[in-house]
Amino acid sequence: MILINLLPHREDKRKRRKTAFFMGLGVSAVAGLAIAGVWYLVVEQMISAQEQRNQYVRAEITKLDAQIKDIASLRSEIESLRARQKAVEDLQTNRNVPVYLLSDLVRQTPEGVYLTTIRQTDRIVSIDGIAQTQERVSELLRNTSKSAEWLERPELVEISATNAQGRRMFKFVMRVTIKRPSGEAPSDAAAAGAKKA
């Protein structure tokens, strides 16, 4: 005998497929939510770790800023002390310059030349004088330019004939620049001055 199934099997299959589809959909949704939750927790943990690192870096930057301010103030103090030291060394060196200047002028001034006024402004010395002849003024300029230890760049500003004590004389104005002798550096001069003191 042949058995025939008259029950609606197609609808039954369709129901089972529909139920399986919705179950798969639900399982997928739950799995997606679980994965999203885990990813959210991982990202939150990474953000908090980065925030902690940022706070540490900010704290270190604040410390370094304070140290940089200290270093800048120390540098300004060092520069101030160096400026003071240089001023003292310059004073120590320059206190003997007038003596050297006059000594050098005495050695370089030929006979027949009389110096009447000597004025110094910084390193420039202006000299007024009277000479018996123009050649003596030229000799003074030559001596100053060639063999002077503390003087350089002599420059004749003015020369004019005049009568003094019934004789014809030549009144002149010249300028020279004070230099340091080649063998003595500023620090050597300061050391020598300190030894003398």
PyMOL commands that set and color helices and strands:
alter all, ss='L'
color gray80, all
select helices_A, chain A and resi 9-94+97-108+134-147+186-196
alter helices_A, ss='H'
color red, helices_A
select strands_A, chain A and resi 113-121+124-131+151-164+167-178
alter strands_A, ss='S'
color yellow, strands_A
deselect
rebuild
show_as cartoon
